[in-house]
Amino acid sequence: MHLAIALAAVVGLAWPAAPASAQPMSDASAAQASDRADMLLKEGIALANQSKWAESKAKLEQAFELKKSYDIAGNLALVEDELGDHAAAANHLDFAIRTFPASGKPEHRQTLRDQMAKVQKTVGSIRFDLREPGCTVKIDGAPVETESLATGVYVAPGQRKVVVTKEGFKDFTSEEKVAVDAYVVVTVRMEKKENGGGAGIVTPQPGEARPLWPAFLLGGLSAVGVGVGIAGVVVAAGKDSDAEALASGGSCSPPTSGCLTDGQTLADERGTFNSVGTVGWIVGGTALVGMITYLLVPDAEAGPVRVDGAISHEGAWLGATLHF
């Protein structure tokens, strides 16, 4: 009967409803929801004082769904604890304590803390190290409120199943054994699906028009490649003419060691620019073929398209890989 006395003491004080300023008064529907929640709270308290715990819980759950306030959470927690749902009671007590207003009565806050200390001895908790935003977390199939992820979720002791999902990512699943009055930390690292919408990947859907940006990208790459090819050939030809003029002795007669060195330098530069020009032509041609293929292959036959590029510091080369 100790718990019933504690419950009666709290609900008998008739905690004031959350301040009306917490609701956007300009929104008539929100104001109506707040009034409805306050009425359900009073009905739930009245049923609890008659020891009609199940009926009281139903009223208070409806009230909390309409308005997340410390007073509703606190009374709901006390009813849940009376019904033996200690994990739910701990979560609602935690919410009530965290959101308790500075203007609230100290004795009410202390009552919540005392009840929390008692309930914590019957439950465990799961804390999350989750860095990927926008995930949906479920424990044993029940969704977890986002704000609870940082503080931890109270659960019944035993084996618990954690599932974390997010569109475009593989599901994360973990089995955790939780002990009484203890916690476990679940480290969640979400892994993107292969075709989950990563950068550079396009997966046309049946009946969906294929995007044109890959064709523009390939066309631009082709133009750059051809430009590099032309520039490389032109510069290499100029180096070749300079080397021939030097070798003919027009400006270096008789030949000296300095002239020979200059001639070798020109020959090396000619080879380098020839290589750059060749690579430019190859890249430009490959990109042009890729663009034409992308535009002409029927949508029904096309799969994911990926364009990869790379530049090596060890040599002047550029590659383009197309995956159809």
C-alpha contacts under 8 A as a table, 3 or more apart, distances in Angstrom:
res1	aa1	res2	aa2	distance
1	M	4	A	5.08
1	M	5	I	6.22
2	H	5	I	5.21
2	H	6	A	6.27
3	L	6	A	5.00
3	L	7	L	6.06
3	L	82	E	6.99
4	A	7	L	5.00
4	A	8	A	6.06
4	A	82	E	7.44
5	I	8	A	5.09
5	I	9	A	6.04
6	A	9	A	5.08
6	A	10	V	6.34
7	L	10	V	5.24
7	L	11	V	6.15
7	L	75	N	7.90
7	L	78	L	6.16
7	L	79	V	7.73
8	A	11	V	5.33
8	A	12	G	5.51
8	A	48	A	7.98
8	A	49	N	6.37
9	A	12	G	5.19
9	A	13	L	6.52
10	V	13	L	5.40
10	V	14	A	7.18
10	V	15	W	7.74
10	V	75	N	7.83
10	V	108	H	7.26
10	V	111	T	7.54
11	V	14	A	5.19
11	V	15	W	6.97
11	V	45	I	6.12
11	V	49	N	7.87
11	V	75	N	6.87
15	W	71	D	6.18
16	P	71	D	7.20
17	A	38	D	6.62
17	A	69	S	7.86
17	A	71	D	6.36
17	A	72	I	7.99
18	A	22	A	7.21
18	A	69	S	5.97
18	A	70	Y	7.26
18	A	71	D	6.94
19	P	22	A	5.71
19	P	23	Q	7.98
20	A	23	Q	5.67
20	A	25	M	7.86
21	S	24	P	6.96
21	S	25	M	7.33
23	Q	30	A	6.66
23	Q	31	A	6.60
23	Q	34	S	7.47
24	P	27	D	5.59
24	P	30	A	6.75
24	P	31	A	7.23
25	M	28	A	6.57
25	M	30	A	7.27
25	M	31	A	5.95
27	D	30	A	5.43
27	D	31	A	6.45
28	A	31	A	5.11
28	A	32	Q	6.22
29	S	32	Q	5.07
29	S	33	A	6.18
30	A	33	A	5.02
30	A	34	S	6.23
31	A	34	S	5.08
31	A	35	D	6.30
32	Q	35	D	5.11
32	Q	36	R	6.11
33	A	36	R	5.02
33	A	37	A	6.10
33	A	66	L	5.88
33	A	67	K	7.35
34	S	37	A	5.04
34	S	38	D	6.27
34	S	66	L	6.73
34	S	67	K	6.13
35	D	38	D	5.15
35	D	39	M	6.33
36	R	39	M	5.16
36	R	40	L	6.25
36	R	63	A	7.36
36	R	66	L	7.78
37	A	40	L	5.07
37	A	41	L	6.10
37	A	62	Q	7.31
37	A	63	A	4.23
37	A	64	F	7.06
37	A	66	L	5.82
37	A	67	K	6.22
38	D	41	L	5.03
38	D	42	K	6.42
38	D	63	A	7.03
39	M	42	K	5.25
39	M	43	E	6.33
40	L	43	E	5.00
40	L	44	G	5.99
40	L	59	K	5.54
40	L	60	L	6.38
40	L	62	Q	7.21
40	L	63	A	5.49
41	L	44	G	5.04
41	L	45	I	6.18
41	L	59	K	6.83
41	L	60	L	5.68
41	L	63	A	6.04
41	L	72	I	6.39
42	K	45	I	5.17
42	K	46	A	6.22
43	E	46	A	5.11
43	E	47	L	6.28
43	E	56	S	7.43
43	E	59	K	6.85
44	G	47	L	5.17
44	G	48	A	6.18
44	G	55	E	7.39
44	G	56	S	4.30
44	G	57	K	6.83
44	G	58	A	7.77
44	G	59	K	5.11
44	G	60	L	5.51
45	I	48	A	5.02
45	I	49	N	6.24
45	I	56	S	6.75
45	I	75	N	7.47
46	A	49	N	5.22
46	A	50	Q	6.62
46	A	56	S	7.77
47	L	50	Q	5.07
47	L	51	S	6.41
47	L	52	K	5.19
47	L	53	W	6.98
47	L	55	E	6.70
47	L	56	S	5.12
48	A	51	S	4.81
48	A	52	K	5.38
48	A	53	W	5.57
48	A	56	S	5.48
48	A	79	V	7.21
49	N	52	K	7.48
52	K	55	E	5.65
52	K	56	S	6.03
53	W	56	S	4.98
53	W	57	K	6.02
53	W	79	V	6.14
53	W	82	E	7.42
53	W	83	L	6.84
54	A	57	K	5.11
54	A	58	A	6.38
54	A	83	L	7.62
55	E	58	A	5.24
55	E	59	K	6.49
56	S	59	K	5.26
56	S	60	L	6.21
56	S	79	V	7.28
57	K	60	L	5.12
57	K	61	E	5.95
57	K	76	L	6.31
57	K	79	V	6.20
57	K	80	E	6.92
58	A	61	E	5.23
58	A	62	Q	6.36
59	K	62	Q	5.29
59	K	63	A	6.30
60	L	63	A	4.89
60	L	64	F	6.10
60	L	72	I	6.58
60	L	75	N	7.58
60	L	76	L	5.65
61	E	64	F	5.12
61	E	65	E	6.16
61	E	76	L	6.99
62	Q	65	E	5.14
62	Q	66	L	6.46
63	A	66	L	5.22
63	A	67	K	6.17
63	A	72	I	6.91
64	F	67	K	5.00
64	F	68	K	5.22
64	F	69	S	7.04
64	F	72	I	5.94
64	F	73	A	6.65
65	E	68	K	6.68
68	K	72	I	7.34
68	K	73	A	7.31
69	S	72	I	5.65
69	S	73	A	6.24
69	S	96	A	7.28
69	S	99	T	7.48
70	Y	73	A	5.06
70	Y	74	G	5.93
70	Y	95	F	6.80
70	Y	96	A	4.13
70	Y	97	I	7.23
70	Y	99	T	5.82
70	Y	100	F	5.78
71	D	74	G	5.20
71	D	75	N	6.37
71	D	96	A	6.89
72	I	75	N	5.41
72	I	76	L	6.03
73	A	76	L	5.10
73	A	77	A	6.02
73	A	92	H	5.18
73	A	93	L	6.61
73	A	95	F	6.89
73	A	96	A	5.58
74	G	77	A	5.15
74	G	78	L	6.47
74	G	92	H	6.41
74	G	93	L	5.62
74	G	96	A	5.50
74	G	112	L	7.07
75	N	78	L	5.23
75	N	79	V	6.43
76	L	79	V	5.21
76	L	80	E	6.13
76	L	89	A	7.32
76	L	92	H	7.16
77	A	80	E	5.05
77	A	81	D	6.12
77	A	88	A	6.97
77	A	89	A	4.05
77	A	90	A	6.90
77	A	91	N	7.84
77	A	92	H	5.31
77	A	93	L	5.75
78	L	81	D	5.16
78	L	82	E	6.31
78	L	89	A	6.56
79	V	82	E	5.06
79	V	83	L	6.35
79	V	89	A	7.81
80	E	83	L	5.03
80	E	84	G	6.28
80	E	85	D	5.18
80	E	86	H	6.65
80	E	88	A	6.69
80	E	89	A	5.29
81	D	84	G	5.00
81	D	85	D	5.41
81	D	86	H	5.07
81	D	88	A	7.91
81	D	89	A	5.43
81	D	119	V	7.68
82	E	85	D	7.59
85	D	88	A	5.69
85	D	89	A	6.29
86	H	89	A	4.90
86	H	90	A	6.05
86	H	119	V	6.28
86	H	122	T	6.93
86	H	123	V	6.77
86	H	156	A	7.37
87	A	90	A	5.12
87	A	91	N	6.37
87	A	123	V	6.02
87	A	124	G	7.99
87	A	154	Y	5.31
87	A	155	V	4.86
87	A	156	A	5.57
88	A	91	N	5.20
88	A	92	H	6.29
88	A	154	Y	7.31
88	A	155	V	7.63
89	A	92	H	5.25
89	A	93	L	6.00
89	A	119	V	7.56
90	A	93	L	5.05
90	A	94	D	6.01
90	A	116	M	6.35
90	A	119	V	6.22
90	A	120	Q	6.76
90	A	123	V	7.97
90	A	154	Y	6.26
91	N	94	D	5.08
91	N	95	F	6.29
91	N	153	V	6.70
91	N	154	Y	5.83
92	H	95	F	4.99
92	H	96	A	6.13
93	L	96	A	5.00
93	L	97	I	6.12
93	L	112	L	6.58
93	L	115	Q	7.94
93	L	116	M	6.24
94	D	97	I	5.26
94	D	98	R	6.13
94	D	116	M	7.42
95	F	98	R	5.18
95	F	99	T	6.11
96	A	99	T	5.33
96	A	100	F	5.71
96	A	112	L	7.69
97	I	100	F	5.15
97	I	109	R	6.86
97	I	112	L	6.74
97	I	113	R	7.21
100	F	104	G	6.76
100	F	109	R	7.14
101	P	104	G	5.21
104	G	108	H	7.33
104	G	109	R	7.44
105	K	108	H	5.44
105	K	109	R	6.67
106	P	109	R	5.11
106	P	110	Q	6.15
107	E	110	Q	5.03
107	E	111	T	6.11
108	H	111	T	5.08
108	H	112	L	6.43
109	R	112	L	5.22
109	R	113	R	6.32
110	Q	113	R	4.95
110	Q	114	D	6.04
111	T	114	D	5.17
111	T	115	Q	6.16
112	L	115	Q	5.13
112	L	116	M	6.03
113	R	116	M	4.93
113	R	117	A	6.16
114	D	117	A	5.19
114	D	118	K	6.42
115	Q	118	K	5.12
115	Q	119	V	6.20
116	M	119	V	5.12
116	M	120	Q	5.97
117	A	120	Q	5.35
117	A	121	K	6.97
118	K	121	K	5.80
118	K	122	T	7.71
119	V	122	T	5.57
119	V	123	V	6.94
120	Q	123	V	5.40
120	Q	124	G	7.20
120	Q	181	D	5.89
121	K	180	V	6.58
121	K	181	D	5.10
122	T	156	A	7.76
122	T	157	P	7.85
122	T	180	V	5.88
122	T	181	D	6.48
123	V	154	Y	6.57
123	V	155	V	5.95
123	V	156	A	5.16
123	V	157	P	5.70
123	V	179	A	7.59
123	V	180	V	5.05
123	V	181	D	5.62
123	V	182	A	7.78
124	G	154	Y	5.71
124	G	155	V	5.48
124	G	156	A	6.17
124	G	157	P	5.63
124	G	178	V	5.88
124	G	179	A	5.66
124	G	180	V	4.84
124	G	181	D	4.95
124	G	182	A	5.01
124	G	183	Y	5.56
125	S	152	G	6.28
125	S	153	V	5.28
125	S	154	Y	4.13
125	S	155	V	5.39
125	S	178	V	7.01
125	S	181	D	7.76
125	S	182	A	6.44
125	S	183	Y	4.55
125	S	184	V	6.61
126	I	152	G	5.45
126	I	153	V	5.23
126	I	154	Y	6.46
126	I	155	V	7.23
126	I	178	V	7.66
126	I	183	Y	5.49
126	I	184	V	5.10
126	I	185	V	5.92
126	I	186	V	7.04
127	R	149	L	6.61
127	R	150	A	7.14
127	R	151	T	6.86
127	R	152	G	4.25
127	R	153	V	6.41
127	R	183	Y	7.03
127	R	184	V	6.17
127	R	185	V	4.71
127	R	186	V	6.15
128	F	149	L	5.87
128	F	150	A	6.80
128	F	152	G	6.79
128	F	185	V	5.62
128	F	186	V	4.94
128	F	187	T	6.07
128	F	188	V	7.18
129	D	185	V	6.95
129	D	186	V	6.05
129	D	187	T	4.63
129	D	188	V	5.94
130	L	133	P	7.82
130	L	187	T	6.40
130	L	188	V	5.12
130	L	189	R	6.90
131	R	188	V	7.56
131	R	189	R	7.43
132	E	135	C	6.77
132	E	189	R	7.53
132	E	190	M	6.88
134	G	166	K	6.94
135	C	164	V	6.48
135	C	165	T	5.68
135	C	166	K	5.00
136	T	143	P	7.32
136	T	144	V	7.66
136	T	164	V	5.60
136	T	165	T	5.23
136	T	166	K	6.33
137	V	143	P	5.85
137	V	144	V	5.58
137	V	162	V	7.27
137	V	163	V	5.90
137	V	164	V	4.55
137	V	165	T	6.64
138	K	141	G	5.28
138	K	142	A	5.07
138	K	143	P	4.26
138	K	144	V	5.58
138	K	162	V	5.85
138	K	163	V	5.28
138	K	164	V	6.44
139	I	142	A	5.28
139	I	143	P	6.52
139	I	144	V	7.05
139	I	160	R	6.76
139	I	161	K	5.63
139	I	162	V	4.69
139	I	163	V	6.53
140	D	160	R	6.16
140	D	161	K	5.09
140	D	162	V	6.48
141	G	161	K	7.92
141	G	163	V	7.86
144	V	148	S	6.88
144	V	149	L	7.52
144	V	153	V	7.73
145	E	148	S	5.41
145	E	149	L	7.14
146	T	149	L	5.61
147	E	150	A	6.30
147	E	151	T	7.44
148	S	151	T	5.32
148	S	152	G	5.52
148	S	153	V	5.99
149	L	152	G	5.35
149	L	153	V	6.86
155	V	178	V	7.93
156	A	178	V	7.76
156	A	180	V	7.96
157	P	177	K	7.60
157	P	178	V	5.16
157	P	179	A	5.21
157	P	180	V	5.53
158	G	177	K	5.41
158	G	178	V	5.19
158	G	179	A	6.44
159	Q	175	E	6.78
159	Q	176	E	5.64
159	Q	177	K	4.41
159	Q	178	V	6.31
160	R	175	E	5.81
160	R	176	E	5.16
160	R	177	K	6.16
160	R	178	V	7.14
161	K	173	T	7.29
161	K	174	S	5.92
161	K	175	E	4.68
161	K	176	E	6.29
162	V	172	F	7.96
162	V	173	T	5.65
162	V	174	S	5.13
162	V	175	E	6.26
162	V	176	E	7.43
163	V	171	D	6.97
163	V	172	F	5.62
163	V	173	T	4.55
163	V	174	S	6.59
164	V	171	D	5.90
164	V	172	F	4.98
164	V	173	T	6.50
164	V	188	V	7.97
165	T	169	F	7.08
165	T	170	K	7.12
165	T	171	D	4.92
165	T	172	F	6.46
166	K	169	F	5.51
166	K	170	K	7.52
166	K	171	D	7.21
167	E	196	G	7.90
168	G	192	K	6.08
168	G	193	K	5.85
168	G	195	N	7.85
168	G	196	G	4.27
168	G	197	G	6.51
169	F	190	M	6.42
169	F	191	E	5.57
169	F	192	K	4.23
169	F	193	K	5.07
169	F	196	G	6.54
170	K	190	M	6.78
170	K	191	E	5.65
170	K	192	K	5.99
170	K	193	K	5.68
171	D	190	M	7.57
172	F	188	V	7.22
172	F	189	R	7.83
172	F	190	M	6.69
176	E	184	V	7.66
178	V	182	A	7.09
178	V	183	Y	6.55
178	V	184	V	6.59
179	A	182	A	5.51
179	A	183	Y	7.10
192	K	196	G	6.13
192	K	198	G	7.82
193	K	196	G	4.57
194	E	198	G	7.91
195	N	198	G	6.88
195	N	201	I	7.11
195	N	203	T	7.34
195	N	304	P	7.94
197	G	201	I	6.31
197	G	202	V	7.29
198	G	201	I	5.82
200	G	305	V	7.94
200	G	306	R	5.72
200	G	307	V	6.53
201	I	304	P	6.46
201	I	305	V	5.95
201	I	306	R	5.30
202	V	211	P	7.96
202	V	304	P	5.47
202	V	305	V	5.66
202	V	306	R	7.20
203	T	303	G	6.48
203	T	304	P	4.75
203	T	305	V	7.14
204	P	208	E	6.19
204	P	209	A	7.28
204	P	210	R	5.90
204	P	299	D	7.68
204	P	302	A	7.85
204	P	303	G	7.25
204	P	304	P	7.23
205	Q	208	E	5.21
206	P	300	A	7.41
209	A	299	D	7.99
210	R	299	D	7.03
211	P	214	P	7.10
212	L	215	A	5.39
212	L	216	F	6.49
213	W	216	F	5.01
213	W	217	L	6.02
214	P	217	L	4.95
214	P	218	L	6.08
214	P	291	M	7.68
214	P	307	V	7.89
215	A	218	L	5.10
215	A	219	G	5.98
215	A	291	M	5.08
215	A	292	I	7.97
215	A	294	Y	6.78
215	A	295	L	7.01
216	F	219	G	4.97
216	F	220	G	6.07
216	F	291	M	7.88
217	L	220	G	5.18
217	L	221	L	6.18
218	L	221	L	4.99
218	L	222	S	6.04
218	L	287	A	5.18
218	L	288	L	6.65
218	L	290	G	6.81
218	L	291	M	5.43
219	G	222	S	5.01
219	G	223	A	6.25
219	G	287	A	6.71
219	G	288	L	6.27
219	G	291	M	6.28
220	G	223	A	5.11
220	G	224	V	6.23
221	L	224	V	5.13
221	L	225	G	6.07
221	L	283	V	7.64
221	L	284	G	6.45
221	L	287	A	6.16
222	S	225	G	5.07
222	S	226	V	6.15
222	S	283	V	6.67
222	S	284	G	3.79
222	S	285	G	6.42
222	S	286	T	7.42
222	S	287	A	4.91
222	S	288	L	5.40
223	A	226	V	5.21
223	A	227	G	6.08
223	A	284	G	6.30
224	V	227	G	5.05
224	V	228	V	6.13
224	V	280	G	7.69
224	V	284	G	6.83
225	G	228	V	5.15
225	G	229	G	6.10
225	G	279	V	7.75
225	G	280	G	4.25
225	G	281	W	5.82
225	G	282	I	7.43
225	G	283	V	5.33
225	G	284	G	4.03
225	G	285	G	7.71
226	V	229	G	4.90
226	V	230	I	6.16
226	V	280	G	5.70
226	V	281	W	5.30
226	V	283	V	7.73
226	V	284	G	5.02
226	V	285	G	7.63
227	G	230	I	5.23
227	G	231	A	6.14
227	G	280	G	7.26
228	V	231	A	5.14
228	V	232	G	5.97
228	V	276	V	7.23
228	V	277	G	5.94
228	V	280	G	5.01
228	V	281	W	7.48
229	G	232	G	5.18
229	G	233	V	6.26
229	G	276	V	6.76
229	G	277	G	3.69
229	G	278	T	5.98
229	G	279	V	6.90
229	G	280	G	4.18
229	G	281	W	4.88
230	I	233	V	5.25
230	I	234	V	6.16
230	I	277	G	6.32
230	I	280	G	7.91
230	I	281	W	7.89
231	A	234	V	5.18
231	A	235	V	6.08
231	A	277	G	6.72
232	G	235	V	5.35
232	G	236	A	5.96
232	G	273	F	4.79
232	G	274	N	5.79
232	G	275	S	7.64
232	G	276	V	5.64
232	G	277	G	3.99
232	G	278	T	7.69
232	G	280	G	7.98
233	V	236	A	5.10
233	V	237	A	6.08
233	V	273	F	6.71
233	V	274	N	5.78
233	V	277	G	5.39
233	V	278	T	7.98
234	V	237	A	5.15
234	V	238	G	6.36
235	V	238	G	5.04
235	V	239	K	6.29
235	V	270	R	7.54
235	V	273	F	6.56
236	A	239	K	5.06
236	A	240	D	6.13
236	A	269	E	7.28
236	A	270	R	4.48
236	A	271	G	7.12
236	A	272	T	7.84
236	A	273	F	5.16
236	A	274	N	5.62
237	A	240	D	4.96
237	A	241	S	6.27
237	A	270	R	7.23
238	G	241	S	5.16
238	G	242	D	6.30
239	K	242	D	5.12
239	K	243	A	6.16
239	K	266	L	5.76
239	K	267	A	7.18
239	K	269	E	6.91
239	K	270	R	5.31
240	D	243	A	5.10
240	D	244	E	6.26
240	D	266	L	7.22
240	D	267	A	6.96
240	D	270	R	6.12
241	S	244	E	5.14
241	S	245	A	6.17
242	D	245	A	5.15
242	D	246	L	6.19
242	D	266	L	7.29
243	A	246	L	5.14
243	A	247	A	6.11
243	A	263	G	5.60
243	A	266	L	5.82
243	A	267	A	6.67
244	E	247	A	5.02
244	E	248	S	6.14
245	A	248	S	5.27
245	A	249	G	6.94
245	A	250	G	6.38
245	A	251	S	7.68
246	L	249	G	5.58
246	L	250	G	6.38
246	L	251	S	6.24
246	L	252	C	6.31
246	L	259	C	7.50
246	L	263	G	6.70
247	A	250	G	7.78
247	A	252	C	7.82
247	A	263	G	7.18
249	G	252	C	4.81
249	G	253	S	4.83
249	G	254	P	6.96
249	G	255	P	7.04
250	G	253	S	6.56
252	C	255	P	5.52
252	C	256	T	7.36
252	C	259	C	6.30
253	S	256	T	7.84
255	P	259	C	6.07
255	P	260	L	7.06
256	T	259	C	5.17
256	T	260	L	6.34
257	S	260	L	5.07
257	S	261	T	6.22
258	G	261	T	5.13
258	G	262	D	6.27
259	C	262	D	5.07
259	C	263	G	6.15
260	L	263	G	5.04
260	L	264	Q	6.29
261	T	264	Q	5.17
261	T	265	T	6.23
262	D	265	T	5.07
262	D	266	L	6.25
263	G	266	L	5.18
263	G	267	A	6.25
264	Q	267	A	5.02
264	Q	268	D	6.18
265	T	268	D	5.13
265	T	269	E	6.19
266	L	269	E	5.12
266	L	270	R	6.05
267	A	270	R	5.05
267	A	271	G	6.34
268	D	271	G	5.17
268	D	272	T	6.29
269	E	272	T	5.02
269	E	273	F	6.22
270	R	273	F	5.38
270	R	274	N	6.07
271	G	274	N	5.04
271	G	275	S	6.23
272	T	275	S	5.17
272	T	276	V	6.29
273	F	276	V	4.90
273	F	277	G	5.99
274	N	277	G	5.10
274	N	278	T	6.14
275	S	278	T	5.07
275	S	279	V	6.21
275	S	316	A	7.87
276	V	279	V	5.23
276	V	280	G	6.15
276	V	316	A	6.22
276	V	317	W	7.41
277	G	280	G	5.01
277	G	281	W	6.29
278	T	281	W	5.22
278	T	282	I	6.29
279	V	282	I	5.04
279	V	283	V	6.10
279	V	316	A	7.79
279	V	317	W	6.14
279	V	318	L	7.19
280	G	283	V	5.25
280	G	284	G	5.96
280	G	318	L	7.98
281	W	284	G	5.11
281	W	285	G	5.95
282	I	285	G	5.19
282	I	286	T	6.02
283	V	286	T	5.11
283	V	287	A	6.06
283	V	318	L	6.76
283	V	319	G	6.50
283	V	320	A	6.90
284	G	287	A	5.25
284	G	288	L	6.10
285	G	288	L	5.05
285	G	289	V	6.21
286	T	289	V	5.21
286	T	290	G	6.16
286	T	320	A	7.30
287	A	290	G	4.93
287	A	291	M	6.10
287	A	320	A	7.01
288	L	291	M	5.12
288	L	292	I	6.26
289	V	292	I	5.21
289	V	293	T	6.04
290	G	293	T	5.09
290	G	294	Y	5.99
290	G	322	L	6.94
291	M	294	Y	5.13
291	M	295	L	6.22
292	I	295	L	5.22
292	I	296	L	6.03
293	T	296	L	5.19
293	T	297	V	5.66
294	Y	297	V	5.75
297	V	301	E	6.81
297	V	302	A	6.77
298	P	301	E	5.53
298	P	302	A	6.56
299	D	302	A	5.11
302	A	324	F	6.04
303	G	324	F	5.24
304	P	323	H	6.80
304	P	324	F	5.84
305	V	322	L	6.50
305	V	323	H	5.22
305	V	324	F	5.33
306	R	321	T	7.39
306	R	322	L	5.65
306	R	323	H	5.53
306	R	324	F	7.79
307	V	320	A	6.43
307	V	321	T	5.70
307	V	322	L	5.44
307	V	323	H	7.50
308	D	319	G	7.46
308	D	320	A	5.49
308	D	321	T	5.43
308	D	322	L	7.37
309	G	318	L	6.60
309	G	319	G	5.38
309	G	320	A	5.12
309	G	321	T	7.20
310	A	317	W	7.94
310	A	318	L	5.55
310	A	319	G	5.77
310	A	320	A	7.61
311	I	316	A	7.22
311	I	317	W	5.96
311	I	318	L	5.18
311	I	319	G	7.50
312	S	315	G	5.67
312	S	316	A	6.63
312	S	317	W	6.39
312	S	318	L	7.53
313	H	316	A	7.30
